[in-house]
Structures are given as C-alpha cells and as structure tokens.
Amino acid sequence: FHNSIAKAGGFEHIKLAMQRHHQSPEVQEQACAALWNLSADSPNNQTSLAKLRFIGLLGSCMERHATSPEVLEGALGAIANMTASNAANKEAVVAAGGLKWICTALSAHQDVEGVQRQGCAALWSLQAGGTRSFGDNRAVFQCLSNAITNQLVAPDVSENACGAIRSLTAHRADNKEQALQAGCIEAVFEALASHPESSGVERQGWGALLNLAAGGPSVQEELIRCGLVGKVLKNMS
C-alpha cells in the first residue's frame, strides 16, 4: 500500500501541500503524520523521501511550528522512521542540523509524552547500527536524561531514551563521560526501577549500563554509587 501511494505521486502531493501551506499547523500535522506512516518499514520510501528533500522540509516545519507538539511529534516520528536502518538518511539528517531540531523540540515540550517518545526514538534511530560521531553530545545526553526523569511513568519513553544512551555509549569513551555529566546513569537506574515488568526497558537499560561500565573511573564510581553491584546480585539470585 505504501509503495502504491509513492507510485501514484503521493509524495509529490504531500510536498506541495507542505510548501503551499507552510503556515498552517493543521496541514503540517497531517503531512508529517503521513510521512511518519509512509516511511515505516519501507526502505524504498525512505530513499524516495530523502531524494525529494523531505529531510530539510521536516526541519523547516519543526522550526516554524516549534510551539505545536502535534506537528513536532509527527515530524520526529517521520525522522525516526526515515533513518531506521538507513545510513545515508542518518548522515543526511545529522548534516542538515537534525540533532538541533530534535533537542530543541525535546527541551521545549518536556511534559508532552508523544514528543518525548518520538524525539528519543529519533535520537536512537540516528545512532543505532553504527559508530557515527555527533561531536559534542552533551545537549543530546541532557535531553535523554530529562526525558526519562520527566516521563518516568511512560515505559516507551524510557525504552527509547535508554536505547539511545546505549547506542551513543557503545564506541566512544568521551560519550560515556558526557552521559555521566548529564545525569544519564542515575536516569537509567530510575527507568529500571520504575519499569521492572518492561522487557524493552530492561534490555536497553542494562545494555546502556554495560556500555557505561567500560568507561573511566569516574563513570564506574557513579555506577557503584547508584547501586549497580546490588542490582546485579539481585538479578542473579
């Protein structure tokens, strides 16, 4: 069905609507939602959307409608889906300033579960499956830490945020230190304590802690302070 829409010229119609009605939050919300759906589990559509320069269009939309959580949730969901298992789109989003768009949305709407869920999913998707460098990630880690603590009752937010932390700390020692400074270690422990029945939170949270445990002395000291040893022993018993 998704490919049928593409073949019928649906992407061009969505692009035209977004360009003609760029001031309308209602049009932008529906257009972003459509892109979110059409880019899900569809490598062909991911590639086609990028070729039609939808990445830049989504960024402009997010900047213009920064006060609309509905628009932002759809745009973030579209970015998450467009970059899933697509290395070229990941690089294109980062190069276009996508990290700033995502962090700005997360910071402005910390009380909106949908924005936090999709924003963390987008950050996770951008880093998953590779070792690409974002440079200084302090703002990214701060957004992820805040997302967990501000949406502690939402397991999906915690899972996505822990997944992003896990991916970001897999290959770079400086990222482990930046995660420490942003309070991510304590936030991951909070997520694990709040969602013991969530296999997704457990998997991504423990994966993040495993990566962080390979960090320097300051990171390891914080892990011990937060109760890593006791939690490991409890899970083993």
BALOBA-1460 file (C-alpha; in Angstrom, 3 decimals):
// residues 237
<rec num="1" residu="f" x="0.000" y="0.000" z="0.000"/>
<rec num="2" residu="h" x="2.811" y="2.416" z="0.897"/>
<rec num="3" residu="n" x="4.563" y="1.776" z="-2.407"/>
<rec num="4" residu="s" x="1.296" y="2.282" z="-4.288"/>
<rec num="5" residu="i" x="0.976" y="5.779" z="-2.831"/>
<rec num="6" residu="a" x="4.527" y="6.551" z="-3.897"/>
<rec num="7" residu="k" x="3.942" y="5.284" z="-7.439"/>
<rec num="8" residu="a" x="0.798" y="7.386" z="-7.709"/>
<rec num="9" residu="g" x="2.758" y="10.556" z="-6.959"/>
<rec num="10" residu="g" x="1.600" y="10.827" z="-3.377"/>
<rec num="11" residu="f" x="4.934" y="12.084" z="-2.095"/>
<rec num="12" residu="e" x="4.944" y="14.994" z="-4.515"/>
<rec num="13" residu="h" x="1.420" y="15.958" z="-3.421"/>
<rec num="14" residu="i" x="2.452" y="15.904" z="0.252"/>
<rec num="15" residu="k" x="5.491" y="18.023" z="-0.517"/>
<rec num="16" residu="l" x="3.410" y="20.540" z="-2.444"/>
<rec num="17" residu="a" x="0.885" y="20.778" z="0.399"/>
<rec num="18" residu="m" x="3.639" y="21.374" z="2.945"/>
<rec num="19" residu="q" x="5.196" y="24.086" z="0.794"/>
<rec num="20" residu="r" x="1.942" y="25.860" z="-0.105"/>
<rec num="21" residu="h" x="0.537" y="25.746" z="3.423"/>
<rec num="22" residu="h" x="3.706" y="26.082" z="5.432"/>
<rec num="23" residu="q" x="1.990" y="28.427" z="7.904"/>
<rec num="24" residu="s" x="-0.844" y="26.014" z="8.681"/>
<rec num="25" residu="p" x="-0.160" y="23.775" z="11.687"/>
<rec num="26" residu="e" x="-3.133" y="21.605" z="10.735"/>
<rec num="27" residu="v" x="-1.744" y="20.849" z="7.268"/>
<rec num="28" residu="q" x="1.758" y="20.314" z="8.629"/>
<rec num="29" residu="e" x="0.490" y="17.978" z="11.335"/>
<rec num="30" residu="q" x="-1.326" y="15.759" z="8.849"/>
<rec num="31" residu="a" x="1.538" y="15.851" z="6.346"/>
<rec num="32" residu="c" x="4.082" y="14.833" z="8.984"/>
<rec num="33" residu="a" x="1.780" y="12.059" z="10.173"/>
<rec num="34" residu="a" x="1.533" y="10.794" z="6.603"/>
<rec num="35" residu="l" x="5.313" y="10.812" z="6.207"/>
<rec num="36" residu="w" x="5.643" y="9.045" z="9.547"/>
<rec num="37" residu="n" x="3.389" y="6.239" z="8.328"/>
<rec num="38" residu="l" x="4.759" y="6.026" z="4.793"/>
<rec num="39" residu="s" x="8.386" y="5.752" z="5.909"/>
<rec num="40" residu="a" x="7.745" y="2.900" z="8.356"/>
<rec num="41" residu="d" x="9.476" y="-0.368" z="7.402"/>
<rec num="42" residu="s" x="9.900" y="0.753" z="3.797"/>
<rec num="43" residu="p" x="13.489" y="1.183" z="2.553"/>
<rec num="44" residu="n" x="12.256" y="2.270" z="-0.881"/>
<rec num="45" residu="n" x="10.110" y="5.006" z="0.578"/>
<rec num="46" residu="q" x="12.905" y="6.115" z="2.892"/>
<rec num="47" residu="t" x="15.172" y="6.621" z="-0.103"/>
<rec num="48" residu="s" x="12.493" y="8.314" z="-2.191"/>
<rec num="49" residu="l" x="11.573" y="10.754" z="0.568"/>
<rec num="50" residu="a" x="15.208" y="11.738" z="1.053"/>
<rec num="51" residu="k" x="15.677" y="12.295" z="-2.702"/>
<rec num="52" residu="l" x="12.649" y="14.586" z="-2.665"/>
<rec num="53" residu="r" x="14.374" y="16.615" z="0.073"/>
<rec num="54" residu="f" x="11.819" y="15.910" z="2.761"/>
<rec num="55" residu="i" x="14.539" y="15.967" z="5.429"/>
<rec num="56" residu="g" x="15.067" y="19.691" z="5.001"/>
<rec num="57" residu="l" x="11.326" y="20.224" z="4.707"/>
<rec num="58" residu="l" x="10.757" y="18.475" z="8.038"/>
<rec num="59" residu="g" x="13.411" y="20.644" z="9.657"/>
<rec num="60" residu="s" x="11.812" y="23.846" z="8.378"/>
<rec num="61" residu="c" x="8.435" y="22.603" z="9.546"/>
<rec num="62" residu="m" x="9.763" y="21.898" z="13.046"/>
<rec num="63" residu="e" x="11.365" y="25.328" z="13.296"/>
<rec num="64" residu="r" x="8.270" y="27.142" z="12.033"/>
<rec num="65" residu="h" x="5.854" y="25.226" z="14.272"/>
<rec num="66" residu="a" x="8.064" y="24.833" z="17.315"/>
<rec num="67" residu="t" x="5.151" y="25.528" z="19.672"/>
<rec num="68" residu="s" x="2.932" y="22.768" z="18.261"/>
<rec num="69" residu="p" x="3.531" y="19.409" z="19.980"/>
<rec num="70" residu="e" x="1.253" y="17.687" z="17.458"/>
<rec num="71" residu="v" x="3.344" y="18.839" z="14.500"/>
<rec num="72" residu="l" x="6.586" y="18.018" z="16.281"/>
<rec num="73" residu="e" x="5.501" y="14.533" z="17.288"/>
<rec num="74" residu="g" x="4.688" y="13.679" z="13.671"/>
<rec num="75" residu="a" x="7.889" y="15.202" z="12.338"/>
<rec num="76" residu="l" x="10.016" y="13.390" z="14.918"/>
<rec num="77" residu="g" x="8.260" y="10.122" z="14.140"/>
<rec num="78" residu="a" x="8.963" y="10.664" z="10.453"/>
<rec num="79" residu="i" x="12.658" y="11.309" z="11.149"/>
<rec num="80" residu="a" x="12.858" y="8.188" z="13.321"/>
<rec num="81" residu="n" x="11.317" y="6.038" z="10.589"/>
<rec num="82" residu="m" x="13.216" y="7.610" z="7.698"/>
<rec num="83" residu="t" x="16.551" y="6.938" z="9.406"/>
<rec num="84" residu="a" x="15.812" y="3.405" z="10.622"/>
<rec num="85" residu="s" x="18.497" y="1.100" z="9.160"/>
<rec num="86" residu="n" x="19.295" y="3.742" z="6.532"/>
<rec num="87" residu="a" x="22.867" y="5.003" z="6.870"/>
<rec num="88" residu="a" x="22.568" y="7.620" z="4.117"/>
<rec num="89" residu="n" x="19.485" y="9.194" z="5.694"/>
<rec num="90" residu="k" x="21.113" y="9.180" z="9.132"/>
<rec num="91" residu="e" x="24.071" y="11.133" z="7.807"/>
<rec num="92" residu="a" x="21.808" y="13.496" z="5.874"/>
<rec num="93" residu="v" x="19.712" y="14.329" z="8.938"/>
<rec num="94" residu="v" x="22.784" y="14.997" z="11.093"/>
<rec num="95" residu="a" x="24.396" y="17.096" z="8.344"/>
<rec num="96" residu="a" x="21.218" y="19.171" z="7.960"/>
<rec num="97" residu="g" x="21.157" y="20.057" z="11.664"/>
<rec num="98" residu="g" x="18.722" y="17.376" z="12.739"/>
<rec num="99" residu="l" x="20.195" y="16.991" z="16.216"/>
<rec num="100" residu="k" x="19.416" y="20.633" z="16.956"/>
<rec num="101" residu="w" x="15.836" y="20.233" z="15.700"/>
<rec num="102" residu="i" x="15.310" y="17.175" z="17.885"/>
<rec num="103" residu="c" x="16.907" y="18.598" z="21.021"/>
<rec num="104" residu="t" x="15.022" y="21.874" z="20.649"/>
<rec num="105" residu="a" x="11.717" y="20.002" z="20.429"/>
<rec num="106" residu="l" x="12.555" y="17.796" z="23.405"/>
<rec num="107" residu="s" x="13.624" y="20.752" z="25.533"/>
<rec num="108" residu="a" x="10.539" y="22.821" z="24.674"/>
<rec num="109" residu="h" x="7.984" y="20.075" z="25.344"/>
<rec num="110" residu="q" x="9.309" y="18.099" z="28.279"/>
<rec num="111" residu="d" x="5.784" y="17.487" z="29.574"/>
<rec num="112" residu="v" x="4.443" y="16.022" z="26.301"/>
<rec num="113" residu="e" x="4.817" y="12.256" z="26.238"/>
<rec num="114" residu="g" x="4.403" y="11.920" z="22.474"/>
<rec num="115" residu="v" x="7.150" y="14.431" z="21.694"/>
<rec num="116" residu="q" x="9.475" y="12.801" z="24.217"/>
<rec num="117" residu="r" x="8.753" y="9.303" z="22.892"/>
<rec num="118" residu="q" x="9.373" y="10.165" z="19.250"/>
<rec num="119" residu="g" x="12.256" y="12.521" z="19.942"/>
<rec num="120" residu="c" x="14.118" y="9.821" z="21.867"/>
<rec num="121" residu="a" x="13.233" y="7.326" z="19.139"/>
<rec num="122" residu="a" x="14.738" y="9.655" z="16.536"/>
<rec num="123" residu="l" x="17.970" y="10.027" z="18.528"/>
<rec num="124" residu="w" x="18.133" y="6.257" z="18.965"/>
<rec num="125" residu="s" x="17.493" y="5.648" z="15.275"/>
<rec num="126" residu="l" x="20.176" y="8.124" z="14.222"/>
<rec num="127" residu="q" x="22.877" y="6.307" z="16.176"/>
<rec num="128" residu="a" x="21.688" y="2.684" z="16.060"/>
<rec num="129" residu="g" x="23.733" y="0.278" z="13.989"/>
<rec num="130" residu="g" x="26.799" y="2.439" z="13.531"/>
<rec num="131" residu="t" x="29.609" y="4.410" z="15.077"/>
<rec num="132" residu="r" x="28.846" y="7.808" z="13.529"/>
<rec num="133" residu="s" x="30.052" y="10.744" z="15.536"/>
<rec num="134" residu="f" x="27.799" y="13.564" z="16.659"/>
<rec num="135" residu="g" x="30.706" y="15.549" z="18.073"/>
<rec num="136" residu="d" x="29.796" y="17.156" z="21.398"/>
<rec num="137" residu="n" x="26.792" y="15.216" z="22.663"/>
<rec num="138" residu="r" x="26.216" y="16.952" z="25.986"/>
<rec num="139" residu="a" x="22.936" y="18.507" z="24.861"/>
<rec num="140" residu="v" x="21.768" y="15.167" z="23.456"/>
<rec num="141" residu="f" x="22.522" y="13.316" z="26.679"/>
<rec num="142" residu="q" x="20.835" y="16.034" z="28.729"/>
<rec num="143" residu="c" x="17.673" y="15.692" z="26.657"/>
<rec num="144" residu="l" x="17.694" y="11.913" z="27.102"/>
<rec num="145" residu="s" x="18.234" y="12.171" z="30.853"/>
<rec num="146" residu="n" x="15.451" y="14.745" z="31.175"/>
<rec num="147" residu="a" x="13.101" y="12.630" z="29.068"/>
<rec num="148" residu="i" x="13.434" y="9.685" z="31.432"/>
<rec num="149" residu="t" x="13.010" y="11.700" z="34.618"/>
<rec num="150" residu="n" x="10.173" y="13.894" z="33.322"/>
<rec num="151" residu="q" x="8.240" y="10.992" z="31.781"/>
<rec num="152" residu="l" x="9.064" y="8.327" z="34.350"/>
<rec num="153" residu="v" x="5.583" y="6.771" z="34.117"/>
<rec num="154" residu="a" x="5.983" y="6.166" z="30.359"/>
<rec num="155" residu="p" x="7.881" y="2.927" z="29.615"/>
<rec num="156" residu="d" x="8.130" y="3.693" z="25.882"/>
<rec num="157" residu="v" x="9.955" y="6.944" z="26.595"/>
<rec num="158" residu="s" x="12.350" y="5.189" z="28.980"/>
<rec num="159" residu="e" x="12.994" y="2.383" z="26.492"/>
<rec num="160" residu="n" x="13.742" y="4.791" z="23.637"/>
<rec num="161" residu="a" x="15.922" y="7.031" z="25.786"/>
<rec num="162" residu="c" x="17.862" y="4.085" z="27.233"/>
<rec num="163" residu="g" x="18.271" y="2.700" z="23.707"/>
<rec num="164" residu="a" x="19.732" y="5.992" z="22.531"/>
<rec num="165" residu="i" x="22.085" y="6.145" z="25.522"/>
<rec num="166" residu="r" x="23.120" y="2.555" z="24.873"/>
<rec num="167" residu="s" x="23.928" y="3.251" z="21.221"/>
<rec num="168" residu="l" x="25.734" y="6.513" z="21.907"/>
<rec num="169" residu="t" x="27.983" y="4.994" z="24.581"/>
<rec num="170" residu="a" x="28.874" y="1.850" z="22.641"/>
<rec num="171" residu="h" x="32.047" y="3.080" z="20.948"/>
<rec num="172" residu="r" x="33.232" y="6.404" z="22.394"/>
<rec num="173" residu="a" x="34.838" y="6.961" z="25.786"/>
<rec num="174" residu="d" x="34.046" y="10.693" z="25.695"/>
<rec num="175" residu="n" x="30.365" y="9.878" z="25.278"/>
<rec num="176" residu="k" x="30.462" y="7.835" z="28.472"/>
<rec num="177" residu="e" x="31.835" y="10.866" z="30.343"/>
<rec num="178" residu="q" x="29.252" y="13.163" z="28.762"/>
<rec num="179" residu="a" x="26.479" y="10.754" z="29.738"/>
<rec num="180" residu="l" x="27.764" y="10.847" z="33.325"/>
<rec num="181" residu="q" x="27.814" y="14.636" z="33.379"/>
<rec num="182" residu="a" x="24.237" y="14.806" z="32.072"/>
<rec num="183" residu="g" x="22.905" y="12.513" z="34.788"/>
<rec num="184" residu="c" x="22.151" y="9.653" z="32.414"/>
<rec num="185" residu="i" x="23.461" y="6.957" z="34.746"/>
<rec num="186" residu="e" x="21.075" y="7.896" z="37.534"/>
<rec num="187" residu="a" x="18.260" y="8.297" z="34.994"/>
<rec num="188" residu="v" x="18.807" y="4.772" z="33.625"/>
<rec num="189" residu="f" x="18.646" y="3.362" z="37.143"/>
<rec num="190" residu="e" x="15.390" y="5.285" z="37.685"/>
<rec num="191" residu="a" x="13.977" y="3.818" z="34.475"/>
<rec num="192" residu="l" x="14.888" y="0.272" z="35.511"/>
<rec num="193" residu="a" x="13.386" y="0.743" z="38.967"/>
<rec num="194" residu="s" x="10.169" y="2.217" z="37.563"/>
<rec num="195" residu="h" x="9.549" y="-0.402" z="34.861"/>
<rec num="196" residu="p" x="10.600" y="-3.840" z="36.145"/>
<rec num="197" residu="e" x="7.925" y="-5.509" z="34.001"/>
<rec num="198" residu="s" x="9.028" y="-3.904" z="30.737"/>
<rec num="199" residu="s" x="11.352" y="-6.171" z="28.767"/>
<rec num="200" residu="g" x="12.242" y="-3.275" z="26.464"/>
<rec num="201" residu="v" x="13.344" y="-1.007" z="29.310"/>
<rec num="202" residu="e" x="15.234" y="-3.878" z="30.935"/>
<rec num="203" residu="r" x="17.027" y="-4.764" z="27.706"/>
<rec num="204" residu="q" x="18.019" y="-1.225" z="26.749"/>
<rec num="205" residu="g" x="18.678" y="-0.048" z="30.294"/>
<rec num="206" residu="w" x="21.021" y="-2.905" z="31.103"/>
<rec num="207" residu="g" x="22.643" y="-2.545" z="27.689"/>
<rec num="208" residu="a" x="23.352" y="1.105" z="28.472"/>
<rec num="209" residu="l" x="24.816" y="0.233" z="31.879"/>
<rec num="210" residu="l" x="27.001" y="-2.469" z="30.310"/>
<rec num="211" residu="n" x="28.462" y="0.056" z="27.876"/>
<rec num="212" residu="l" x="28.940" y="2.653" z="30.598"/>
<rec num="213" residu="a" x="30.711" y="0.152" z="32.849"/>
<rec num="214" residu="a" x="33.570" y="0.136" z="30.329"/>
<rec num="215" residu="g" x="34.114" y="3.837" z="30.992"/>
<rec num="216" residu="g" x="36.700" y="5.564" z="33.137"/>
<rec num="217" residu="p" x="36.977" y="5.618" z="36.940"/>
<rec num="218" residu="s" x="34.507" y="8.482" z="37.392"/>
<rec num="219" residu="v" x="31.842" y="6.633" z="35.400"/>
<rec num="220" residu="q" x="32.457" y="3.405" z="37.289"/>
<rec num="221" residu="e" x="32.302" y="5.218" z="40.627"/>
<rec num="222" residu="e" x="28.902" y="6.665" z="39.719"/>
<rec num="223" residu="l" x="27.635" y="3.234" z="38.693"/>
<rec num="224" residu="i" x="28.651" y="1.843" z="42.071"/>
<rec num="225" residu="r" x="27.150" y="4.825" z="43.903"/>
<rec num="226" residu="c" x="23.844" y="4.239" z="42.118"/>
<rec num="227" residu="g" x="23.790" y="0.616" z="43.280"/>
<rec num="228" residu="l" x="24.997" y="-1.350" z="40.266"/>
<rec num="229" residu="v" x="26.562" y="-4.149" z="42.298"/>
<rec num="230" residu="g" x="23.478" y="-4.709" z="44.420"/>
<rec num="231" residu="k" x="21.190" y="-4.651" z="41.397"/>
<rec num="232" residu="v" x="23.333" y="-7.184" z="39.551"/>
<rec num="233" residu="l" x="23.425" y="-9.521" z="42.561"/>
<rec num="234" residu="k" x="19.660" y="-9.220" z="42.993"/>
<rec num="235" residu="n" x="19.060" y="-10.167" z="39.357"/>
<rec num="236" residu="m" x="21.390" y="-13.139" z="39.717"/>
<rec num="237" residu="s" x="19.644" y="-14.514" z="42.798"/>
